[in-house]
C-alpha cells in the first residue's frame, strides 16, 4: 500500500503500488499482505447502466476489497450515523469495506468492471438489506 484514507473505522480507501513501465502497469494483491484478510470469494460487476445503482446493503461479518479494474463508480457509505462517499476511478485504488458498513454503488461509467474480493463465501444470512434495520443494529 502507498497511502490510505479512513472513511469510517473498518472502511478505508487504499492506493496500491503499481509497477509500471513502457509495457504497461501491474498491481499485485495478496491475502494477508495488501488485502488484510483471507480471500474466500471473488466476483466482478460489469455491464451496469449508469442510471442503475447497486448494492444497498451491509454485511454483519464480511470484509470486502473493491477495485474498479476498468472505469469508475461512486461509493456511498454509511456507518449508521452519517454518510460519506468515495470514488473508485483507478485500478490501483481499492476500498476496504468491513462489516457493518452500508454501501451503495452509483454512477458507473460505461465499461466499468468492479472487482470485489470477499473474506467468506456467499451467505445470505450475513446480509442486512433494509437500511432501517441496519441503523438499529449500528446503534
Secondary structure, DSSP 8 states (H G I E B T S, - for coil): --EEEEEETTEEEEE---EEETTEEE----BTTTBSS---EEEEEES--TT--EEEEEESS--EEEEEEES-EEEEEE-SS-EEEEEE-STTEEEEE-TT-EEEEE---TT-EEEEEESS---GGGEE--HHHHHHHH-
